[in-house]
C-alpha cells in the first residue's frame, strides 16, 4: 500500500503502557508516530539528565525497543541494565547510547533518529520536546512537589501539574503529527506523571483540540496510589480536561470484564483498585465509550493485551 495513503496514527504517552500499545500497532498497515514524554527524572534517566543536560531518555528507550525489528540479542543488549556496584550501576545500555548519540550529533532528536535507524524501528519516534524539563505538582493542600519520581511518593491529592523552565518549546514535528493524524491515541499510564506531561506542553493542547482526528483515551484499568486513588474513568478524563480544555478527548476505551480476585488482592496491597467506568457521567461529558476485554490474561500483572488493543484501535480508523 502506498504509504501516503495509509492512515496516520499518533500515540502519546510514556511509562509502561505506551510500549504495549506500540508493539501491536507497529505491524499494522499504518503510518505510526510515537510522541514520548521526557519529564522522567528517576534512576539512570535522572542521572543522565542532570549530568548531560539532555531530555529524559528512559521512556524513549522503551519505545525504541517496542518498535524495533532488530535481532532479540541486540534488543537485550539495548535494554540491559548494569547491576555491578560501580559508576555504571543502575544505568541501562540504551540510555547510555541515547546520551552518547546526542553528544555525537549535538541534538537529542537526531540521536533518537540515528539509533532508530540502526535498530530498524518501524514508525517515527519524537520526544514531545527537545528541551530538558522538570515536572511539578501543586497539591490540593497548597504544597508543591517537584520531580516526576517524587510526586506519587508524596501521597497527596494532586490539584494540577506544570512544567519548568517556561516556556517549554514543543517539537514542531510532534505538533504537526497530531494536526495531520487520522487517529490520536492517548496511551494508558501514570496519569499525572506520564500522560499529562505530554499534553500540557504549549501547542500540543491546541493541536489536540483542533485536529480532525478522533482522539481516543485508553483508560487505565487500575488506580495508582499517590496519583489516582479512588479515581473513576470520568475522573481520569476530567483531570485531562481540567489541564488542557474540554475539546481534547473524543472517545474513551474501557476494560469491561471483572478483575480476578487474586489479582485484585495483589494490587490492593499497593492501594490500587479497578477503575470504575461511570457510564452516565462519561456520556454526560460527551464521550463515546468503547467497551472491550483488553487485558492479557496470561500476565501475572494487569497489562493491556498488545494484539487486542491494536485490533480495537485499528477498527476505529475505518469507521
C-alpha positions in Angstrom: 0.0 0.0 0.0 1.3 3.5 -0.9 2.5 5.0 2.5 0.9 8.3 1.6 -2.5 6.6 1.6 -2.0 4.7 4.8 -3.9 6.0 7.9 -1.7 8.1 10.2 -1.9 7.1 13.8 -0.2 9.1 16.6 0.3 7.7 20.1 1.1 9.9 23.1 2.4 8.7 26.4 5.2 7.2 28.4 5.8 4.7 31.1 4.9 1.0 30.7 1.6 1.4 29.0 2.7 3.0 25.8 5.1 0.3 24.6 2.4 -2.3 25.0 0.2 -0.4 22.5 3.0 0.2 20.1 4.1 -3.4 19.9 0.7 -4.3 18.4 0.3 -1.3 16.2 3.7 -1.5 14.5 2.8 -4.4 12.3 -0.4 -2.9 11.0 -0.6 -1.1 7.6 -0.5 2.4 9.2 2.0 5.3 9.4 2.8 5.2 13.1 4.2 8.1 15.2 5.0 7.9 18.9 5.2 11.2 20.9 7.0 10.4 24.1 7.3 12.2 27.4 10.7 13.5 28.5 9.9 14.6 32.1 11.2 11.5 33.9 13.8 12.2 36.5 14.3 8.8 38.3 17.2 6.3 38.2 19.5 6.2 35.2 17.4 8.7 33.3 17.6 11.3 36.1 21.4 10.9 36.5 22.0 11.4 32.7 19.6 14.3 32.6 21.5 16.1 35.4 25.0 15.2 34.2 24.5 15.9 30.5 21.6 18.4 30.5 19.6 16.3 28.0 15.9 15.4 27.9 15.0 12.2 29.8 15.9 9.2 27.6 14.2 6.3 29.6 10.8 6.4 28.1 12.2 7.0 24.6 14.4 3.9 25.1 11.4 1.7 25.9 9.5 3.0 22.8 12.5 2.3 20.6 12.7 -1.2 21.9 8.9 -1.7 21.4 9.1 -0.5 17.7 12.3 -2.2 16.8 12.6 -5.2 14.5 16.2 -5.8 15.4 17.6 -9.2 16.5 16.5 -10.2 20.0 20.1 -10.3 21.3 20.6 -6.7 20.1 17.4 -5.6 21.9 18.5 -7.5 25.0 21.8 -5.5 24.9 19.9 -2.2 24.3 17.7 -2.9 27.3 20.5 -4.3 29.5 20.8 -2.6 32.9 24.1 -2.7 34.7 24.0 -4.1 38.3 27.6 -4.1 39.3 28.3 -1.6 42.1 30.3 1.0 40.2 29.7 4.1 38.2 27.6 2.2 35.7 25.3 0.7 38.4 21.7 1.3 37.6 22.3 2.7 34.1 20.7 1.0 31.1 22.8 0.5 27.9 20.0 2.1 25.8 20.0 5.3 28.0 23.8 5.5 27.6 23.6 5.0 23.9 21.0 7.8 23.6 23.1 10.1 25.7 26.2 9.2 23.6 24.4 9.7 20.3 23.0 13.1 21.5 26.6 14.1 22.3 27.9 12.9 18.9 25.1 14.5 16.8 24.6 17.6 19.0 20.9 17.0 19.1 18.6 14.7 21.1 16.1 14.2 18.2 18.9 13.4 15.8 20.3 10.9 18.3 16.9 9.2 18.5 16.6 9.0 14.7 20.1 7.5 14.3 19.6 4.8 16.9 16.1 4.1 15.4 17.8 3.6 12.0 20.4 1.2 13.5 17.7 -0.8 15.4 15.3 -0.9 12.4 12.4 0.9 14.1 9.0 0.8 12.5 7.4 4.2 12.5 8.7 7.5 13.8 9.6 8.5 17.4 9.6 12.1 18.5 10.3 13.4 22.0 7.4 15.8 22.9 10.1 18.4 23.3 13.8 18.7 22.6 14.3 20.5 25.9 15.1 19.1 29.3 12.2 19.9 31.6 11.0 19.2 35.2 7.6 18.3 36.4 5.9 19.9 39.4 2.6 19.1 41.1 0.5 21.5 43.2 -1.4 19.5 45.7 -4.9 20.3 47.0 -3.4 21.4 50.3 -1.3 24.0 48.5 2.1 22.3 48.8 4.2 21.9 45.7 6.2 18.7 45.0 8.9 18.8 42.3 10.2 15.9 40.3 8.3 13.2 38.4 9.6 10.5 40.7 8.7 12.4 43.9 5.1 13.3 43.1 3.5 9.8 43.7 5.6 9.4 46.9 4.0 12.5 48.5 0.8 10.5 48.7 -1.3 13.7 48.5 -4.2 14.6 46.2 -3.0 16.4 43.1 -4.7 19.6 42.0 -2.6 20.2 38.9 0.8 19.6 37.3 3.1 22.0 35.4 6.5 22.1 33.8 9.6 24.2 34.2 11.5 26.1 32.9 8.9 28.0 31.0 8.2 28.4 28.2 8.6 24.8 27.2 9.0 24.5 23.4 7.2 21.6 21.7 8.9 19.7 18.9 7.3 21.1 15.7 7.2 17.6 14.3 5.1 16.5 17.3 2.6 19.3 16.8 2.3 18.6 13.1 1.9 14.8 13.7 -1.2 15.5 15.8 -2.6 18.0 13.4 -2.3 15.7 10.4 -3.3 12.4 12.1 -6.3 10.2 11.3 -6.3 8.8 14.8 -4.7 10.1 18.0 -4.3 7.7 20.9 -3.6 8.8 24.5 -1.9 5.7 25.9 -2.6 4.3 29.4 -0.1 5.1 32.1 0.5 7.2 35.2 -2.0 10.0 34.6 -0.1 12.9 36.2 3.5 11.8 35.6 3.5 10.0 32.3 0.4 11.3 30.3 -0.2 14.9 31.3 3.5 16.0 30.9 2.9 15.4 27.2 -0.5 17.1 26.9 0.3 20.3 28.9 3.1 21.4 26.6 2.1 24.6 24.7 0.7 24.0 21.2 0.2 20.3 21.9 -3.0 21.1 23.8 -4.2 23.3 20.9 -3.4 20.6 18.3 -5.4 18.0 20.3 -8.4 20.3 20.3 -8.2 21.3 16.7 -7.2 18.1 15.0 -9.8 16.4 12.8 -8.7 13.0 14.1 -10.6 11.0 16.6 -8.7 11.5 19.9 -9.1 8.3 21.9 -8.0 7.9 25.6 -7.2 4.3 26.6 -8.1 4.4 30.2 -6.1 2.8 33.0 -7.5 -0.5 34.3 -6.3 0.1 37.9 -6.0 3.2 40.0 -2.5 4.2 41.1 -1.6 5.1 44.7 -0.3 8.6 45.1 -1.8 9.7 41.8 -5.3 8.4 41.1 -6.6 6.8 44.3 -10.4 6.4 44.1 -10.5 7.9 40.5 -13.2 6.7 38.2 -12.8 6.7 34.4 -14.6 10.1 34.3 -12.2 11.4 36.9 -9.3 10.5 34.7 -10.8 12.3 31.7 -11.7 15.3 33.9 -8.1 15.6 35.1 -7.0 15.8 31.4 -9.8 18.3 30.5 -9.0 20.4 33.6 -5.5 20.8 32.3 -6.0 21.4 28.6 -9.6 22.0 27.9 -12.9 20.4 27.1 -12.4 19.6 23.4 -9.3 17.4 23.7 -10.7 13.8 24.2 -13.5 12.4 21.9 -13.6 8.7 22.9 -12.6 6.5 25.8 -11.6 2.8 25.8 -12.5 0.9 29.0 -12.0 -2.7 30.1 -15.4 -4.3 30.6 -14.5 -7.6 32.3 -14.2 -8.3 36.0 -10.7 -8.3 37.5 -9.9 -11.7 39.1 -9.9 -11.9 42.9 -6.3 -12.8 43.4 -5.1 -10.1 41.1 -7.3 -7.6 43.0 -5.7 -8.7 46.2 -2.2 -8.2 44.9 -3.0 -4.7 43.7 -4.8 -3.9 47.0 -1.5 -4.3 48.8 -0.3 -1.4 46.7 -3.5 0.6 47.5 -4.7 0.1 43.9 -8.2 -0.9 42.8 -10.1 -1.4 39.5 -11.0 1.8 37.8 -14.8 2.1 37.8 -16.2 3.3 34.5 -19.1 5.6 35.4 -21.1 5.3 32.2 -23.6 8.1 32.8 -21.0 10.7 33.7 -18.9 9.8 30.7 -21.9 10.1 28.4 -22.7 13.5 30.0 -19.2 14.6 29.2 -20.0 13.9 25.5 -17.6 11.0 25.2 -18.1 7.9 23.1 -17.5 4.9 25.3 -15.7 1.9 23.7 -16.0 -1.2 26.0 -13.9 -4.3 25.4 -12.0 -7.0 27.1 -8.5 -5.6 26.5 -6.4 -7.3 29.3 -3.9 -10.1 28.7 -4.9 -12.9 31.0 -1.6 -14.7 30.7 0.2 -11.9 32.6 0.5 -12.0 36.4 0.3 -8.2 36.5 -2.5 -6.4 34.8 -1.4 -5.4 31.3 -3.3 -4.4 28.2 -3.2 -7.1 25.6 -1.0 -6.0 22.8 -3.0 -7.6 20.0 -6.5 -7.0 21.4 -5.9 -3.2 21.9 -4.2 -2.8 18.5 -7.1 -4.6 16.7 -9.6 -2.4 18.5 -7.8 0.8 17.7 -7.3 -0.1 14.1 -11.0 -0.8 13.8 -11.7 2.8 14.9 -9.7 4.2 11.9 -12.0 2.6 9.4 -15.4 3.6 10.9 
